[in-house]
Amino acid sequence: MSLADSPTIPLWLASYLLHMNFRVFLLVLCSALFSLLAADPAITQVHRLYVMPMTGGLDQYLANRLTSNGRYMVVTDPGQADALVTDQLGQVFEDRMRQLYPPPEPPKPKESPAKKDSTNDPSIAALMGEASSQAPRVSTFSRGRGNIFLVERTTKRVIWSTFLRPKNTKPEEMNHTADSIVDRLNDDVKRQIKTAQANEKQAAEAGVVVVPTTSGAPPPVASTSSPKSVTAPPPTATPPPQTAPAPQPPAVKPAN
């Protein structure tokens, strides 16, 4: 019997409950699909994290939760980190990355003494165009609230992300939010590890082993089946050398 046919529940209440259950189901389904799509196999190789400053001091609670988790090591030196944890992307994040990891300075060209030429002076239009080109870019990523990103340091790729907005900035709520974020990260890491183990098991049953390589070339596939034993042909007996028979003396007929 459905809720709408139940005589003890009004029809409007049954319709409301059915609508709410459907909405909850959609939210759970979307959350599960988002977790599957947001995970990257590279998260299994991340062990040292650098937590960047976040809104409401969430970085402090995340650092505490990540440290107590035991899987990760929170470092204060960004040069030792495998990935960075941040709550925003865009121009602000890019500027912060350049401060943490400054690019090497290009070699300065040698200046040759030359006479000042008035034709080389930039015009007002050129100066205005240069100023407009140097204006900071506006990105919708920087205005996000509740987003958490895991950015790989070397490739600068977002290898994991989630969305969880704290209800308020009270310590209990911020700590609870940090716990939930780390739990989601751990669940995605475990899921990726199980997937990798299942792939290795299937490869072993198929009789192949994927040999990891450090170069960008595809890894060679080596067969694990035992090599077939090749039997050598039996040795052939060499016949002894044949010698020519000795010549016989001619027969002499007796005289009558």
PEZI-V520480 format. One record per run of one state. SS is the DSSP state (H for helix, E for strand, C for the rest). FROM is the first residue (numbers start at 1). LEN is the number of residues. If there is no record, write none. Layout:
BEGIN
ss->SS from->FROM len->LEN
ss->SS from->FROM len->LEN
END
This chain:
BEGIN
ss->C from->1 len->10
ss->H from->11 len->28
ss->C from->39 len->2
ss->H from->41 len->5
ss->C from->46 len->2
ss->E from->48 len->4
ss->C from->52 len->3
ss->H from->55 len->15
ss->C from->70 len->3
ss->E from->73 len->2
ss->C from->75 len->3
ss->H from->78 len->3
ss->C from->81 len->2
ss->E from->83 len->4
ss->C from->87 len->4
ss->H from->91 len->10
ss->C from->101 len->17
ss->H from->118 len->3
ss->C from->121 len->3
ss->H from->124 len->10
ss->C from->134 len->6
ss->H from->140 len->4
ss->C from->144 len->3
ss->E from->147 len->6
ss->C from->153 len->5
ss->E from->158 len->6
ss->C from->164 len->7
ss->H from->171 len->36
ss->C from->207 len->1
ss->E from->208 len->3
ss->C from->211 len->10
ss->E from->221 len->3
ss->C from->224 len->33
END
